[in-house]
C-alpha cells in the first residue's frame, strides 16, 4: 500500500507545468534507453524494422526522438488522468499555440 508521503509526492508531481513534465519525461526516456537492455533492444529492433532508410545517422536521430517522446508520454499520461478537465484543456490550448508540444 502506498504511504501518505508517496501519495503526496504523486499529487505534487502531477501538478507541475506540462513543460517540466515533458523535460523530466525526456530525461526518463533517455535514461531508460541507456540502462534498460530490454527496452533498448526492443526500440532498436522496432525502428530498424519500420525505418526503410539505410542511413545510420537518421536512424540514431529517430531513436533519440522516439525514446524522448516515450518518456514524455510516461509523465504526461498520469498527469492527464489525475488532473481536472479544465487543466487538461488549458494544456491542449498551450500545445496548439506552441504548435509542437
Buried (B, 14 or more C-beta within 10 A) or exposed (E): EEEEEEEEEEEEBBEBEBEEBBBBBBBBBBEBBEEEEEBBEEBEEEBEEEEEEEEEEEBEEBBBEBBBBBBBEBBBEEBBEEBEEEBBEEBEEEEEEEEEB
